[in-house]
């Protein structure tokens, strides 16, 4: 599978202030195909429940993001969990690590705003910031 996986922050920014994203990230979203992981939905739900993120009713966020940005759903599968084992301990954000594992397994380029993610670079993992 070739295309782009949006990390949670890219999806949130693309919905609210897309001009704040780099031109490379905006181009990739427009070019597609683009994917949004259920991992991002999980992160949005948790942060909404904690009161650290306001997206209205978080139960509606995922469907709205898919429709508004023209994205496809990427489910989280056992192969993605297994890929976590091979990731270096660059940082401890479980959501970012899960998305990096998914992007690697699915041969997708991760679209991110996180500079730390570039430290995961390998022949099997690509990111655009």
C-alpha positions in Angstrom: 0.0 0.0 0.0 1.4 3.4 -0.9 0.1 6.7 0.4 0.1 8.9 3.5 -0.8 8.3 7.1 -1.7 11.4 9.0 -0.7 11.6 12.6 -3.2 13.0 15.1 -1.8 16.5 15.2 -1.7 16.8 11.4 -5.3 15.6 11.2 -6.4 18.1 13.8 -4.5 21.0 12.2 -5.7 20.1 8.7 -9.3 20.4 10.0 -8.9 23.7 11.8 -6.0 25.7 10.3 -4.5 23.8 7.3 -2.4 26.8 6.4 -0.3 26.1 9.5 0.9 22.8 8.0 4.0 22.8 5.8 3.4 23.0 2.1 4.9 19.5 1.8 2.3 18.0 4.2 -0.6 19.9 2.5 0.5 18.7 -0.9 0.7 15.1 0.3 -2.8 15.3 1.8 -4.1 16.7 -1.5 -2.2 14.1 -3.5 -3.3 11.1 -1.5 -4.3 8.5 -1.0 -4.5 9.5 2.7 -5.3 7.3 5.7 -6.4 8.1 9.2 -5.8 5.4 11.8 -8.1 4.4 14.5 -5.1 5.1 16.8 -5.6 8.8 16.1 -9.3 8.4 17.0 -8.3 6.7 20.2 -5.9 9.5 21.1 -8.5 12.2 20.3 -11.0 10.4 22.5 -8.7 10.0 25.4 -7.5 13.7 25.3 -11.2 14.8 24.9 -12.2 12.8 27.9 -9.4 14.3 30.0 -10.4 17.8 29.0 -7.1 18.6 27.2 -8.6 18.7 23.7 -11.9 20.2 22.5 -13.2 18.7 19.2 -16.9 19.0 20.2 -18.4 15.5 20.6 -15.3 13.3 20.2 -17.5 10.4 19.0 -18.2 12.3 15.8 -14.6 13.5 15.2 -13.3 10.4 13.3 -16.1 10.3 10.7 -16.0 14.0 10.2 -12.2 14.0 9.7 -12.4 11.1 7.2 -15.1 13.0 5.2 -13.7 16.5 5.4 -10.1 15.4 4.5 -11.0 12.7 2.0 -9.2 10.0 4.0 -9.6 6.2 4.3 -9.7 4.3 7.6 -6.6 2.4 8.7 -7.5 -0.3 11.3 -4.9 -1.4 13.9 -3.9 -5.0 13.4 -1.7 -7.5 15.1 1.2 -7.0 12.6 1.2 -3.3 13.7 1.6 -4.3 17.3 4.4 -6.7 16.5 6.3 -4.0 14.6 6.5 -2.0 17.9 9.2 -4.5 19.0 11.6 -3.3 16.4 11.3 0.5 17.0 14.1 2.2 18.8 13.3 3.9 22.1 13.4 7.4 20.7 10.5 8.6 22.8 7.7 7.2 24.9 4.5 8.5 23.2 2.5 5.3 22.6 0.3 6.9 20.0 3.2 8.1 17.9 4.9 4.8 18.2 1.8 3.0 17.1 1.4 5.2 14.1 5.1 4.8 13.2 4.6 1.0 13.4 1.6 1.2 11.2 3.2 3.4 8.6 6.2 1.0 8.4 4.1 -2.2 8.0 1.7 -0.6 5.5 4.5 1.1 3.5 2.9 4.6 4.1 4.7 7.9 4.6 3.8 9.4 8.0 2.7 13.0 7.9 3.6 14.6 11.2 4.4 17.9 13.0 6.7 16.1 15.5 10.4 16.7 14.8 11.3 13.7 17.1 9.7 11.3 14.6 12.5 11.8 12.1 14.8 10.1 14.5 13.0 6.8 13.7 14.2 7.1 10.1 15.1 3.8 8.4 14.8 2.3 5.0 11.4 1.0 5.9 10.0 4.2 7.5 9.4 7.6 5.9 8.0 10.8 7.3 7.2 14.3 6.0 7.1 17.2 8.3 
